[in-house]
Amino acid sequence: MTTTSGTRDEPIVRYDDRLPVRGRALLPAIAAGAGVGLLVFYITRLFLERTPIVLDSTGAAPSGSAAPARTRG
């Protein structure tokens, strides 16, 4: 059944009879959130502790194995 107010029909019956959410129903969602958080923490820690790739030009090649410099002539 609806009431008419001008051009808009508004329902009289309201459908808001939800059941309250209990803690036991929230446990899977809480566990999934905690698991994802731990996974992100672990991956972030791996990336931060990774050895950076930096080439050291002072000790890269021994002096005897370096290619000779080009000369004119």
C-alpha positions as CSV (number, residue, x, y, z in Angstrom):
1,M,0.0,0.0,0.0
2,T,1.3,3.4,-0.8
3,T,0.4,7.0,0.0
4,T,0.2,9.5,-2.8
5,S,1.7,12.9,-2.2
6,G,1.7,14.9,-5.4
7,T,3.6,12.9,-8.1
8,R,5.6,10.7,-5.8
9,D,4.5,7.4,-4.3
10,E,6.0,6.6,-1.0
11,P,5.7,3.1,0.5
12,I,4.1,2.8,4.0
13,V,5.8,-0.5,4.8
14,R,9.5,-0.1,5.8
15,Y,11.9,-3.0,5.4
16,D,14.4,-2.5,8.1
17,D,14.0,-5.6,10.2
18,R,17.6,-6.6,10.1
19,L,19.0,-9.1,12.6
20,P,21.8,-7.7,14.8
21,V,25.3,-8.7,13.9
22,R,26.9,-10.8,16.6
23,G,30.6,-11.1,17.2
24,R,30.6,-14.8,16.1
25,A,29.5,-13.7,12.6
26,L,32.2,-11.1,12.4
27,L,35.1,-13.5,13.3
28,P,35.8,-14.7,9.7
29,A,35.9,-11.1,8.5
30,I,38.2,-10.0,11.3
31,A,40.5,-13.0,10.7
32,A,40.7,-12.3,7.0
33,G,41.6,-8.7,7.7
34,A,44.3,-9.7,10.2
35,G,45.7,-12.2,7.7
36,V,45.9,-9.7,4.9
37,G,47.5,-7.2,7.2
38,L,50.2,-9.6,8.3
39,L,50.8,-10.6,4.6
40,V,51.3,-6.9,3.6
41,F,53.5,-6.3,6.6
42,Y,55.7,-9.3,5.7
43,I,56.0,-8.3,2.0
44,T,56.8,-4.7,3.0
45,R,59.5,-5.9,5.4
46,L,61.0,-8.1,2.7
47,F,61.2,-5.1,0.3
48,L,62.7,-2.8,3.0
49,E,65.4,-5.3,4.1
50,R,66.4,-6.2,0.6
51,T,70.1,-5.5,-0.3
52,P,70.2,-2.5,-2.6
53,I,71.8,-3.0,-6.0
54,V,74.6,-0.5,-6.1
55,L,77.7,-0.9,-8.3
56,D,80.9,0.2,-6.7
57,S,83.2,1.6,-9.4
58,T,86.3,1.6,-7.2
59,G,86.6,-2.1,-6.7
60,A,84.7,-3.4,-9.8
61,A,87.7,-4.7,-11.7
62,P,91.3,-5.6,-10.7
63,S,94.0,-3.3,-12.1
64,G,95.5,-6.1,-14.3
65,S,92.3,-7.1,-16.1
66,A,91.2,-3.6,-17.2
67,A,91.2,-3.0,-20.9
68,P,94.0,-0.7,-22.2
69,A,93.2,2.8,-23.1
70,R,93.0,3.7,-26.8
71,T,95.8,5.8,-28.3
72,R,96.0,7.7,-31.5
73,G,98.3,6.6,-34.1
